[in-house]
Amino acid sequence: MAFFWKPNMADYSSAEFLFRCLNWNNQPKVSVVKIDDEYYVRSDGYETTMKDLKYFFAYCRKHAQAIAIFVIVIAVGILAFGLSTQRKLIISCSVIYALFSIPHIAVLSLPYEKMVPSYFVCALVLLISGIIVFIYWLSLLLSHIRLLVCLSTFLDCLGIFLVACTSFYVGRIQVVFHYIPEEYHSLLN
């Protein structure tokens, strides 16, 4: 159910609330109110339930985890291609890329307060090592074209793109989570 979360389209309040929180130019004032044993999050005349926000977070987390699985598969391919060279920089970056792809998915299982800062450290290391490997494969591709070099360059580009896609979903969680008052963060886990 949570994987296919969609805002309540009857009144658009959930969608409007999330849109206001995700709009960087707007600094919404968010309050949490308990009515009939249900917590409601209000912002500028719009409201949504804490339950809907939990579904939204679960939706973003599931998508990020699914993409992270593909990043692990790609990292194994990049590691195999990287170990086939004799260049120490590429071997070390390929190993770092493969090693950091494993915590990449593990970090996505942490509680939200710990997930966001830990995730961005992993993503930064993945992106830097991926870009170094990409530059190397691209230089090989420009000097002489081989199927293995083309495939590894494509895999590296795909891996970097997927890390960026995962960061998109984690960033959405971070922005909405930022506006909820701290005393209610435990209700979102």
C-alpha positions as CSV (number, residue, x, y, z in Angstrom):
1,M,0.0,0.0,0.0
2,A,2.7,2.5,1.0
3,F,4.7,1.8,-2.2
4,F,1.9,3.2,-4.3
5,W,1.0,6.2,-2.2
6,K,-1.0,8.8,-3.9
7,P,-2.4,12.0,-2.3
8,N,-6.1,12.1,-1.7
9,M,-7.3,13.6,-4.9
10,A,-10.7,14.5,-3.6
11,D,-9.5,17.6,-1.8
12,Y,-5.9,17.9,-2.9
13,S,-4.9,18.9,0.6
14,S,-2.1,16.3,0.8
15,A,-0.7,17.2,-2.6
16,E,-0.9,20.9,-1.8
17,F,0.8,20.5,1.5
18,L,3.7,18.5,0.0
19,F,4.0,21.0,-2.8
20,R,4.3,23.9,-0.4
21,C,7.0,22.1,1.6
22,L,8.9,21.2,-1.6
23,N,8.8,24.7,-3.0
24,W,12.1,26.3,-2.1
25,N,10.9,29.9,-2.5
26,N,8.1,29.4,0.1
27,Q,9.0,29.0,3.8
28,P,5.8,27.5,5.1
29,K,4.8,27.7,8.7
30,V,4.0,24.2,9.7
31,S,2.0,23.1,12.8
32,V,1.0,19.7,14.1
33,V,-2.5,19.3,15.7
34,K,-3.9,16.2,17.4
35,I,-7.6,15.8,16.6
36,D,-9.5,12.6,17.6
37,D,-6.2,10.6,18.1
38,E,-5.0,11.5,14.7
39,Y,-2.2,14.0,14.0
40,Y,-2.8,16.6,11.3
41,V,0.0,18.7,9.8
42,R,-1.1,22.1,8.8
43,S,0.5,24.7,6.6
44,D,-1.0,27.9,5.2
45,G,-4.6,26.6,5.1
46,Y,-3.7,23.1,3.9
47,E,-3.5,20.1,6.0
48,T,-2.6,16.4,5.7
49,T,-2.5,13.6,8.2
50,M,0.7,12.3,9.7
51,K,-0.3,9.0,8.2
52,D,-0.2,10.4,4.7
53,L,3.3,11.8,5.3
54,K,4.4,8.4,6.5
55,Y,3.1,6.9,3.3
56,F,4.9,9.5,1.3
57,F,8.2,8.9,3.1
58,A,7.7,5.1,2.6
59,Y,7.0,5.7,-1.1
60,C,10.2,7.8,-1.5
61,R,12.3,5.3,0.5
62,K,11.0,2.3,-1.6
63,H,11.9,4.0,-4.8
64,A,15.3,5.0,-3.5
65,Q,16.0,1.4,-2.4
66,A,14.9,0.0,-5.7
67,I,17.3,2.3,-7.5
68,A,20.1,1.5,-5.1
69,I,19.8,-2.2,-5.9
70,F,20.5,-1.3,-9.6
71,V,23.5,0.9,-8.4
72,I,24.9,-2.2,-6.6
73,V,24.6,-4.3,-9.8
74,I,26.2,-1.6,-11.8
75,A,29.0,-1.2,-9.2
76,V,29.8,-4.9,-9.5
77,G,30.1,-4.5,-13.3
78,I,32.3,-1.4,-12.9
79,L,34.5,-3.3,-10.4
80,A,34.9,-6.1,-12.9
81,F,35.9,-3.7,-15.6
82,G,38.1,-1.7,-13.3
83,L,40.0,-4.7,-12.1
84,S,40.8,-5.6,-15.7
85,T,43.1,-2.5,-16.0
86,Q,46.6,-2.0,-14.6
87,R,46.0,1.6,-13.6
88,K,46.1,2.0,-9.8
89,L,43.8,5.0,-9.7
90,I,41.0,3.2,-11.6
91,I,41.4,0.0,-9.6
92,S,41.1,2.0,-6.3
93,C,38.2,4.1,-7.5
94,S,36.4,1.0,-8.8
95,V,36.9,-0.7,-5.5
96,I,35.7,2.4,-3.6
97,Y,32.7,2.7,-5.9
98,A,31.8,-1.0,-5.2
99,L,32.4,-0.7,-1.5
100,F,30.3,2.4,-1.1
101,S,27.4,1.0,-3.1
102,I,26.7,-1.5,-0.3
103,P,26.3,1.0,2.5
104,H,24.3,3.1,0.0
105,I,21.4,0.7,0.3
106,A,22.0,0.0,4.0
107,V,21.8,3.8,4.8
108,L,18.4,3.9,3.2
109,S,17.0,1.5,5.9
110,L,18.0,3.8,8.8
111,P,15.5,6.0,10.6
112,Y,14.9,9.3,8.8
113,E,16.9,11.5,11.2
114,K,20.0,9.4,10.6
115,M,19.3,8.4,7.0
116,V,19.5,11.8,5.3
117,P,23.0,13.0,6.5
118,S,24.5,9.5,6.2
119,Y,23.1,9.0,2.7
120,F,24.5,12.2,1.3
121,V,28.0,11.2,2.5
122,C,27.7,7.9,0.7
123,A,26.3,9.5,-2.4
124,L,29.1,12.1,-2.5
125,V,31.8,9.4,-2.4
126,L,29.9,7.4,-5.0
127,L,29.6,10.4,-7.3
128,I,33.3,11.4,-7.0
129,S,34.7,7.9,-7.5
130,G,32.2,7.3,-10.3
131,I,33.2,10.5,-12.1
132,I,36.9,9.6,-11.8
133,V,36.3,6.2,-13.3
134,F,34.1,7.8,-16.0
135,I,36.8,10.2,-17.1
136,Y,39.3,7.3,-17.4
137,W,36.9,5.2,-19.4
138,L,36.0,8.2,-21.6
139,S,39.7,8.8,-22.3
140,L,40.1,5.1,-23.3
141,L,37.0,5.4,-25.5
142,L,38.4,8.4,-27.3
143,S,41.8,6.8,-27.9
144,H,40.5,3.5,-29.2
145,I,37.0,2.1,-29.3
146,R,36.4,-1.4,-27.9
147,L,33.2,-3.0,-26.9
148,L,34.3,-3.5,-23.3
149,V,35.3,0.2,-22.9
150,C,32.0,1.3,-24.4
151,L,30.0,-1.0,-22.1
152,S,31.9,0.2,-19.0
153,T,31.5,3.8,-19.9
154,F,27.8,3.3,-20.4
155,L,27.5,1.5,-17.0
156,D,29.4,4.2,-15.2
157,C,27.2,6.9,-16.7
158,L,24.1,4.9,-15.7
159,G,25.4,4.4,-12.2
160,I,26.1,8.1,-11.7
161,F,22.6,8.9,-13.1
162,L,21.0,6.4,-10.7
163,V,22.8,7.8,-7.7
164,A,21.4,11.2,-8.7
165,C,17.9,9.8,-9.0
166,T,18.2,8.2,-5.5
167,S,19.3,11.6,-4.2
168,F,16.2,13.1,-5.6
169,Y,13.9,10.9,-3.5
170,V,16.0,11.3,-0.3
171,G,16.0,15.0,-0.9
172,R,12.2,15.1,-1.0
173,I,12.2,13.3,2.4
174,Q,14.7,15.7,3.8
175,V,12.8,18.9,2.7
176,V,9.4,17.7,4.0
177,F,11.0,16.3,7.2
178,H,12.8,19.7,7.8
179,Y,9.5,21.6,8.2
180,I,7.8,19.2,10.6
181,P,8.5,20.3,14.2
182,E,11.2,18.1,15.9
183,E,9.0,16.8,18.7
184,Y,6.9,15.0,16.0
185,H,9.8,13.4,14.1
186,S,9.4,10.1,16.0
187,L,5.8,9.8,14.6
188,L,7.2,9.6,11.1
189,N,9.4,6.6,11.6
